[in-house]
Amino acid sequence: MCQRATGGVFAALAGGSPGNFAWTRGTPAFFASSNLAQRGFCAQCGTPLSFQYQTDGARIYTTIGSLDHPEDVELVKQFGIESQLPWVKFCENVPAERTGESAQAQEFLAAMQVSQST
């Protein structure tokens, strides 16, 4: 889903608590990419800006490339590597995790109804 949402081979996202986050220039438009998540984007230019699960709101993820200082972001973990394209060689030394391996995650993802189409 991240590949479709960004049009890239992966989504580079930085996450944190919504309480520690603020939009500094305008308010993005939002698209419900599934019944479980919404994605923010610039309504003027279309730049993907954020991702957030609608179910808990515990974290918001912003696209690193849209930040004023993306060089300040420290990569600490990769998620969703089961969708990594075989020719992508990126951050091999950063710890990685497959999405949906736990029973709880599988149950959560089984309830997903995707709104994005090709």
PEQUIBEL-V838774 format. One line per field, one symbol per residue. ss: DSSP state (H for helix, E for strand, C for the rest). A space follows every 10 residues. Layout:
# PEQUIBEL-V838774
ss = ???
This chain:
# PEQUIBEL-V838774
ss = CHHHHHCCCC CCEEEECHHH CCCCCCCCEE ECCECCEEEE ECCCCCCEEE EEECCCCCCE EEEHHHCCCH HHCCCCCEEC HHHCCCCCCC CCCCCEECCC CCHHHHHHHH CCCECCCC
